[in-house]
């Protein structure tokens, strides 16, 4: 049996909310991601796993700052010094689109850091490549489409055909590897890729271009004992209850409000030939996101409706909170902005987004055209459509009378 810890999509330089920590100088959101990463590293050491597989995307930025690289390096070095073999699969956010530029994980390879193997090209790894561990690994890092197009001679094809050709070549490669695998040893496939049937998460907002996909049926091959994936932020097993497990552990922290309800995990799997046990471990202390949407109507008690939807104060403490209110335009003045902000003052970040709703445009009867109406009638139609004068007929009449005085020409007065 081989025990592995599998995680992915660390994106430790995500700093899209909040402020900086005065002690470290780092954005507090970066510290959130590092906290989750610390928990994963600590558990790998405490559980004495045989192998750590990181399935890609250490960063969000393809050119992370030296400070951010230092923080990632410190944590990987903890695994190295603990003699825990670690595979770092290069993801799309670890790869520069510029030809010839180093990937963000390449320094571990260049410095020949003990117990750390960086995978930046497709490889079939035997025990001799894996510190003598009794396991085989089929490794597919993210490969820029431009590189695949150039290497496979696909320049003349359109995007759809290019993706189909790439998928066909990768399928052929995996099938060939499986044919060479030792049937007596456990076999793992790890890839930073999109698999057909996966449920997307927030990565849709930070991915570039259209992904090519790996076939779900290809990965359900009985010769595989575990599929360790990265790239999709929603935790999921695409072959639940069956063998092999096809696992996206998901990102290690919530990235934006699309992940407000997502729990965050890493996976520890005990892998035997033909039998694998998967244990999901929920990360503790992940910062909560609270996403609220309220649509107000004319007859509602505005203040009561707003505070009915907002959770108790203690649930907002240290959370990233967004309240979106849609409301009729004439309710603008009675929305208690200051009271709302005061109530949410314990939040790590609070966003109040107000969307006034204009009434829909009035439509003329089918037997009437705009040319049939006088300027005063057109103005009245406009004012009613924009809810002006709803307070009473007298106000609307006064506005029309004033307009008629403006419309009246000097000739009309003689």
Secondary structure as GFF3:
##gff-version 3
##sequence-region A 1 414
A	DSSP	beta_strand	2	7	.	.	.	ID=ss1
A	DSSP	alpha_helix	28	46	.	.	.	ID=ss2
A	DSSP	beta_strand	51	54	.	.	.	ID=ss3
A	DSSP	alpha_helix	66	81	.	.	.	ID=ss4
A	DSSP	beta_strand	85	89	.	.	.	ID=ss5
A	DSSP	three_ten_helix	92	94	.	.	.	ID=ss6
A	DSSP	alpha_helix	106	110	.	.	.	ID=ss7
A	DSSP	beta_strand	116	119	.	.	.	ID=ss8
A	DSSP	beta_strand	123	125	.	.	.	ID=ss9
A	DSSP	three_ten_helix	127	129	.	.	.	ID=ss10
A	DSSP	beta_strand	135	140	.	.	.	ID=ss11
A	DSSP	alpha_helix	145	152	.	.	.	ID=ss12
A	DSSP	alpha_helix	159	180	.	.	.	ID=ss13
A	DSSP	beta_strand	186	192	.	.	.	ID=ss14
A	DSSP	beta_strand	194	195	.	.	.	ID=ss15
A	DSSP	three_ten_helix	202	205	.	.	.	ID=ss16
A	DSSP	beta_strand	213	214	.	.	.	ID=ss17
A	DSSP	alpha_helix	216	219	.	.	.	ID=ss18
A	DSSP	beta_strand	226	230	.	.	.	ID=ss19
A	DSSP	beta_strand	236	237	.	.	.	ID=ss20
A	DSSP	beta_strand	245	248	.	.	.	ID=ss21
A	DSSP	three_ten_helix	257	259	.	.	.	ID=ss22
A	DSSP	beta_strand	265	272	.	.	.	ID=ss23
A	DSSP	beta_strand	275	282	.	.	.	ID=ss24
A	DSSP	beta_strand	289	295	.	.	.	ID=ss25
A	DSSP	alpha_helix	302	309	.	.	.	ID=ss26
A	DSSP	alpha_helix	313	316	.	.	.	ID=ss27
A	DSSP	beta_strand	320	328	.	.	.	ID=ss28
A	DSSP	three_ten_helix	329	334	.	.	.	ID=ss29
A	DSSP	alpha_helix	337	343	.	.	.	ID=ss30
A	DSSP	beta_strand	349	357	.	.	.	ID=ss31
A	DSSP	three_ten_helix	370	372	.	.	.	ID=ss32
A	DSSP	alpha_helix	375	385	.	.	.	ID=ss33
A	DSSP	alpha_helix	393	407	.	.	.	ID=ss34
A	DSSP	three_ten_helix	410	413	.	.	.	ID=ss35
###
